[in-house]
Amino acid sequence: MNEGKKRAAIKLKTARGQLDGIIKMLEEGRYCVDISTQILSAIGLLKKANIDVLNTHIRSCVATAILEGEDQGEEKIEEIINIIDRYIK
């Protein structure tokens, strides 16, 4: 596993721990604003993990595809554009 994916995995494991904590907060009837704050924190980690994965993809798969030929490069670029479009929405 490369460094970008390792960083993403660490963030995802941290987010998983946060989600367990959020579920416990819900079960305990904790204050809604505190729960919401923790949810936003987990969302932030998920977004950062996604950036790590996409960064790795662009620097490896996309770069290689571009160097190998126009069709492969165009396909990978289109994939990234579709991901960015979903990310923005």
N, C-alpha and C positions, 0 to 999 in steps of 0.2 A: 504494500500500500504506500502510495507516495505521500509527501508531506501535506499537501492540500487536503487529501482525503483523511489523513490522520487528524488534522485540525478540525475538520468537519465532524468526525466521529466523536472527538472529545466534547465538542459543543452539543452534539445530539445526546450523548450520555448525560451531560449536565441538564439538558432540557427534560430528559426522561425523569431525572430525579426531581426536577421542579414540578413536573406534571403529577408525580406521585404525591408531592407535598400539597399541591393545589387540591387534589381529590380529597386528601385528608382534611384540609381546611373546610371544604364544602361539607363533608360528613360531620365535622365538629360544629358547623353553623357559625363559622367565623364571619367577621365583618366583610360585607360585599366589596367595598372599595379596596380592602387589603387583598382579597382574592383577585379582583380585576388587575391590580398592580402586578401580582405574580403571573397572571396570564400574559400580560403585556411583556413581561420580562422573558417568558418562555418563547413567545412569538419572536422577540428580538434575536434570541439565540438561534432559532430555526432559520431566520432570514440570513444571519451571519454564516451559518453552516451551508446554506444554499449558495452564497457568494463564494465560499471556499471551493465547493464542488464545481461551480461554473468556471471559476478562475482556472482550476486545474484542467477542465475540459477544453477551454479556449487555448490554453498554452500548450496542450499536448495534442488532443484529437483534431481540433480545428486547424491548428498550425500545420500538422502533418498532412491533413487532407488538402490544404491549400497548396502545399509544396508538391503534392502528388498529381495534382491536376485540377482543372477548372471545375469539372462536374462534381467531384468529391468535395471541393472547397465550398462551392455554392450550396450544396446540400447541408453541410455543417453550419454554414452561416445562417441558412434558413431556420435550422433547429434553434440556434441561439436567439434569433429574432422572435420566434414563437414563444420561447421561454420568457424573454423580456416582456413581450406583450402580455402574457399571463401574470407576470410579476407586477406589472403596473396596474392591472385591473383590480 
